[in-house]
Amino acid sequence: MAEDSAQEKELPASQKRKQQAREKGQVARSRDLTSSLLLLGMAAVVYTAGGWFYDMGRELLQTGLTVSASASQDPAAMLQAAGRVLVLGLIVLAPVLALTFLASAAGGVAMGGWVFSTEALAPDFSRLDPVKGIGRMFSITGLGELGKALLKAIVIAVIAGIVIWNERGALLGLLQVEPQLAQMQLGQITARAFLWMASGTLLVAAVDVPWQLFQMNKKLKMSRQDLQDEMRESEGNPQIKQKMRELQRERARKRMMAAVPKADVVVTNPTHYAVALAYKEGKNRAPVVLALGADRVAARIREVAAEHNVPVIEAPPLARALFHHAELEQEIPVALYNAVALLLAYVFQLRAAPQRAVEPDDWEIPAEFVVNE
């Protein structure tokens, strides 16, 4: 039954399922990518600060070994010496620990972004089950990880061997040069070794990254029942409903603004309201409202109209009547036919003979459509 259930999960994960997985800390991660970045960082650190590490290591060794016989019998003196060694050791380790943290963070961000989840930190006692542990070891995923680890070990060993062989002359020559020069040359050889090993692990990571993404997507796949359950849950969620309404309003607003250039005229209040009208003879029985809005939306309608040379006419009584009584993408109310006919006639006059166009004194708004503000 479990196999049948797994086979049914053939649908890609929804955005909600992916988000829930992220909240639980379940995102694709590649240890090989992190290892590659760490080796690259080590190469850069050794190349740029190898001398500092050498000096600090020498000072650490000297501090640990230069304890007098009398001091070795004094607990306070020994404690003080141990404190100095500890401080120096922490100073030497600090850059390495910082580099390890940065490499881990960079590898995680590169794969699936920054994710912090307390659920991922919670203990999972099921992983202590020896039977399940053996099952994981011999699963396809476990065998794949084992093969990948062996491949990486072989690649690093081969590269390290090649580097040592190629640098054998320089390594033997270190015994014959001044310590300062030997230190510099050893740092350069070590940096090159790290760089070549990083290149090798990057090749492994190039295979591992797509594999981890594939495995995660496969793990998050949904059955049709999962999808139906999620949809039912979402439909009952007030926040989801609110978000859907906001998206619908935004789509409607964008569609409305896209229709403004097709308008024959925009009538305004002049600042509070704006209504875009279009009339195509033979296609429309009456003028149709393409866009309407108040305040900011009205201002945007006016801007779009100006950008596309659509006439903008100030007719406050008509603008108020249309805004309060007309519907978007519908024909205007019958009672406003005369008023809008006067408006369109005036617009046509402006286009044909602007000097002789006369704006109506009375827009003939029916009393029941008059809006006083």
C-alpha positions in Angstrom: 0.0 0.0 0.0 2.8 2.4 0.8 4.3 1.8 -2.6 1.0 2.4 -4.3 0.6 5.6 -2.4 4.1 6.7 -3.4 3.4 6.0 -7.1 0.3 8.1 -6.9 2.4 11.2 -6.0 3.0 12.2 -9.6 2.0 15.9 -9.4 4.7 18.6 -8.8 4.6 20.3 -5.4 2.4 23.4 -5.0 3.8 26.7 -3.8 2.2 26.2 -0.4 3.8 22.7 0.0 7.2 24.1 -0.9 6.7 27.0 1.6 5.7 24.5 4.3 8.8 22.4 3.6 11.0 25.5 3.9 9.4 26.4 7.2 10.4 22.9 8.4 13.9 23.4 7.1 13.4 20.9 4.3 15.3 22.4 1.4 17.8 21.0 -1.1 21.4 21.1 0.2 24.7 20.0 -1.3 27.5 19.1 1.1 29.9 18.8 -1.9 29.1 22.4 -3.0 29.9 23.6 0.6 33.1 21.5 0.6 34.2 23.1 -2.7 33.6 26.6 -1.4 35.5 25.7 1.8 38.5 24.5 -0.1 38.4 27.6 -2.3 38.3 29.7 0.8 41.2 27.8 2.4 43.3 28.3 -0.8 42.6 32.0 -0.6 43.4 32.2 3.1 46.6 30.2 2.8 47.7 32.2 -0.2 47.0 35.6 1.4 47.6 34.9 5.1 49.8 31.8 5.2 52.7 33.8 6.8 50.4 35.0 9.6 49.3 31.4 10.3 53.0 30.3 10.3 54.0 33.0 12.8 51.0 32.4 15.1 51.6 28.6 15.0 55.3 29.1 15.9 54.3 31.5 18.8 51.7 29.0 20.0 54.3 26.2 20.0 56.9 28.4 21.8 54.4 29.5 24.4 53.3 25.9 25.1 56.9 24.6 25.4 58.6 27.4 27.3 57.4 26.7 30.8 60.1 26.7 33.4 60.6 23.8 35.8 59.6 26.0 38.8 56.4 27.2 37.0 55.4 23.6 36.4 55.2 23.1 40.1 53.0 26.1 40.6 49.2 25.5 39.7 48.6 29.2 39.3 51.5 29.7 36.8 50.4 26.6 34.9 46.9 27.9 34.7 48.2 31.2 33.4 50.3 29.5 30.8 47.4 27.3 29.7 45.3 30.4 29.4 47.9 32.0 27.0 48.0 28.8 24.9 44.2 28.7 24.8 43.9 32.4 23.7 46.5 31.9 21.0 44.8 28.7 19.8 41.5 30.5 19.5 43.1 33.3 17.6 44.5 30.8 15.1 41.2 28.9 14.9 39.0 32.0 14.6 39.6 32.6 10.8 39.2 28.9 10.0 35.9 28.7 11.9 34.7 31.9 10.3 35.6 30.6 6.9 33.8 27.3 7.6 30.6 29.2 8.6 30.8 31.5 5.6 31.3 28.5 3.2 28.3 26.7 4.8 26.1 29.8 4.6 27.1 30.5 1.0 26.5 26.9 -0.1 23.1 27.0 1.5 22.1 30.3 0.1 23.3 29.2 -3.4 21.1 26.1 -3.3 17.9 27.1 -1.6 18.3 30.5 0.0 18.6 31.4 3.7 16.4 29.2 5.9 16.2 29.1 9.7 13.8 26.6 11.2 13.6 25.5 14.8 11.8 22.3 13.6 15.0 21.2 11.9 16.9 21.6 15.2 14.4 19.4 17.1 15.7 15.9 18.0 14.3 13.1 15.7 14.4 10.0 17.9 13.2 7.9 15.0 16.7 8.2 13.5 18.0 6.3 16.5 16.1 3.2 15.4 18.8 0.7 14.3 16.5 -1.1 11.9 15.5 2.1 10.1 19.2 3.2 10.2 20.3 0.0 8.3 17.4 0.5 5.9 18.6 4.1 5.2 22.2 2.8 4.6 21.1 0.3 2.0 18.4 2.5 0.4 19.0 4.1 -3.1 19.7 7.4 -1.4 22.1 5.9 1.1 24.0 4.0 -1.6 24.1 7.1 -3.8 25.7 9.1 -0.9 28.2 6.3 -0.3 29.2 6.2 -3.9 29.5 9.9 -4.0 31.7 10.0 -0.9 34.0 7.3 -2.4 34.1 9.2 -5.7 35.0 12.4 -3.8 37.7 10.7 -1.8 39.2 9.2 -4.9 39.2 12.5 -6.7 40.8 14.3 -3.8 43.4 11.6 -3.3 44.3 11.5 -7.0 44.6 15.3 -7.1 46.7 15.4 -3.9 49.0 12.7 -5.3 49.4 14.6 -8.6 50.1 17.9 -6.8 52.7 16.2 -4.5 54.4 14.5 -7.4 54.5 17.7 -9.5 55.8 19.7 -6.5 58.3 17.0 -5.3 61.3 19.0 -6.4 60.0 22.2 -4.6 59.2 20.2 -1.5 62.6 18.7 -1.3 64.2 22.1 -1.9 62.5 23.5 1.1 65.2 21.9 3.3 67.9 23.9 1.5 66.5 27.5 1.7 66.0 30.1 4.4 63.1 29.4 6.7 61.3 32.6 5.6 61.5 31.6 2.0 60.6 28.0 2.8 57.5 29.3 4.6 56.4 31.4 1.6 57.0 28.5 -0.9 55.2 26.0 1.3 52.2 28.3 1.6 52.1 28.7 -2.2 52.2 24.9 -2.7 49.5 24.4 -0.1 47.3 27.0 -1.7 47.7 25.3 -5.1 46.8 22.0 -3.6 43.7 23.4 -2.0 42.8 25.1 -5.3 43.1 21.8 -7.3 41.2 19.9 -4.7 38.4 22.5 -4.8 38.3 22.1 -8.6 37.9 18.4 -8.2 35.1 18.7 -5.7 33.4 21.3 -7.9 33.1 18.6 -10.5 31.4 16.3 -8.0 29.2 19.2 -6.9 28.2 19.8 -10.5 26.6 16.4 -10.4 25.4 16.5 -6.8 23.5 19.9 -7.0 21.0 18.8 -9.7 20.7 15.4 -8.0 19.8 17.0 -4.7 17.2 19.3 -6.4 15.7 16.3 -8.2 15.5 14.3 -4.9 13.9 17.2 -3.0 11.3 17.8 -5.8 10.6 14.1 -5.8 10.1 14.1 -2.1 7.7 17.0 -2.2 5.5 15.5 -5.0 1.8 15.4 -4.3 -1.0 13.0 -5.1 -4.3 14.2 -6.5 -5.8 13.7 -3.1 -3.1 15.9 -1.5 -3.8 18.6 -3.9 -7.6 18.4 -3.4 -7.1 18.5 0.4 -4.8 21.5 0.1 -7.3 23.4 -2.1 -10.2 22.7 0.4 -8.0 23.9 3.3 -7.0 27.0 1.4 -10.6 27.9 0.4 -11.6 27.9 4.1 -8.7 30.1 5.1 -9.7 33.8 5.5 -6.2 35.0 4.7 -6.1 33.0 1.5 -9.5 34.4 0.5 -8.3 37.9 1.2 -5.2 37.4 -0.8 -7.2 36.0 -3.7 -9.5 39.0 -3.6 -6.5 41.3 -3.6 -5.0 39.5 -6.6 -8.4 39.7 -8.5 -8.7 43.4 -7.8 -5.1 43.9 -9.0 -5.7 42.0 -12.2 -8.9 43.9 -12.8 -7.1 47.2 -12.3 -4.4 46.3 -14.7 -6.9 45.1 -17.3 -8.9 48.3 -16.8 -5.8 50.5 -17.3 -4.8 48.5 -20.4 -8.2 49.4 -21.9 -7.9 53.2 -21.4 -6.0 53.8 -24.6 -9.0 52.3 -26.5 -11.4 54.9 -25.0 -12.9 57.7 -27.1 -13.0 60.1 -24.1 -12.3 60.3 -20.4 -14.7 62.4 -18.4 -13.4 63.8 -15.1 -14.7 65.5 -11.9 -11.8 66.9 -12.5 -9.7 65.4 -9.7 -11.8 63.0 -7.7 -13.4 60.9 -10.4 -12.4 59.7 -13.9 -14.5 57.5 -16.3 -13.2 56.3 -19.7 -15.9 55.7 -22.3 -15.8 54.0 -25.8 -18.4 53.8 -28.5 -18.0 51.8 -31.7 -20.9 52.4 -34.1 -22.2 49.1 -35.3 -20.5 47.2 -32.5 -22.0 48.8 -29.4 -25.6 49.6 -28.7 -24.5 52.3 -26.3 -21.2 53.7 -25.0 -19.3 51.2 -22.8 -17.4 52.0 -19.6 -13.8 50.9 -20.1 -12.4 52.3 -16.8 -13.5 54.2 -13.8 -12.0 55.2 -10.5 -11.6 57.7 -7.8 -8.6 59.7 -6.4 -5.3 57.8 -7.2 -7.0 55.5 -9.7 -8.6 58.5 -11.4 -5.3 60.2 -11.6 -3.7 57.2 -13.2 -6.6 57.0 -15.7 -6.0 60.6 -16.6 -2.2 60.0 -17.0 -2.7 56.9 -19.3 -5.3 58.9 -21.4 -2.8 61.8 -21.8 0.0 59.4 -22.8 -2.2 58.0 -25.6 -3.8 61.2 -26.7 -7.3 60.3 -25.4 -9.4 63.5 -24.9 -9.9 64.3 -21.2 -13.0 66.4 -20.6 -14.0 68.1 -17.3 -17.7 67.5 -16.7 -18.2 67.1 -13.0 -21.9 66.4 -12.9 -21.6 63.7 -15.7 -18.4 62.2 -14.1 -20.1 61.9 -10.7 -23.3 60.4 -12.3 -21.3 57.8 -14.3 -19.0 56.9 -11.4 -21.9 56.2 -9.0 -24.4 54.6 -11.5 -22.4 53.0 -14.3 -20.7 49.5 -14.1 -17.3 48.6 -15.4 -17.2 47.0 -18.8 -21.0 47.5 -19.1 -23.0 49.9 -21.2 -24.0 53.2 -19.6 -27.4 53.6 -18.0 -30.2 54.4 -20.5 -31.0 57.6 -18.5 -27.5 59.0 -19.3 -27.7 58.4 -23.0 -28.5 62.1 -23.8 -25.7 63.4 -21.5 -23.1 61.0 -23.0 -24.3 61.8 -26.5 -23.6 65.5 -25.9 -20.2 64.5 -24.6 -19.3 62.4 -27.6 -20.6 65.0 -30.0 -18.4 67.6 -28.3 -15.4 65.3 -28.6 -16.0 64.7 -32.3 -16.3 68.5 -32.8 -12.9 68.9 -31.0 -11.3 66.5 -33.4 -12.9 67.9 -36.6 -12.8 71.6 -35.9 -11.4 72.6 -32.5 -12.0 76.3 -33.0 -15.7 75.9 -33.6 -16.3 73.3 -30.8 -18.7 74.5 -28.1 -18.8 72.7 -24.7 -22.4 72.1 -23.6 -23.7 74.4 -20.8 -26.1 71.8 -19.5 -25.2 68.1 -19.5 -28.9 67.1 -19.1 -28.3 64.8 -16.1 -31.7 63.4 -14.8 -32.5 64.5 -11.3 -32.3 60.9 -9.9 -28.7 60.7 -11.2 -27.5 63.9 -9.8 -24.8 63.4 -7.2 -24.0 66.4 -5.0 -20.7 66.4 -3.2 
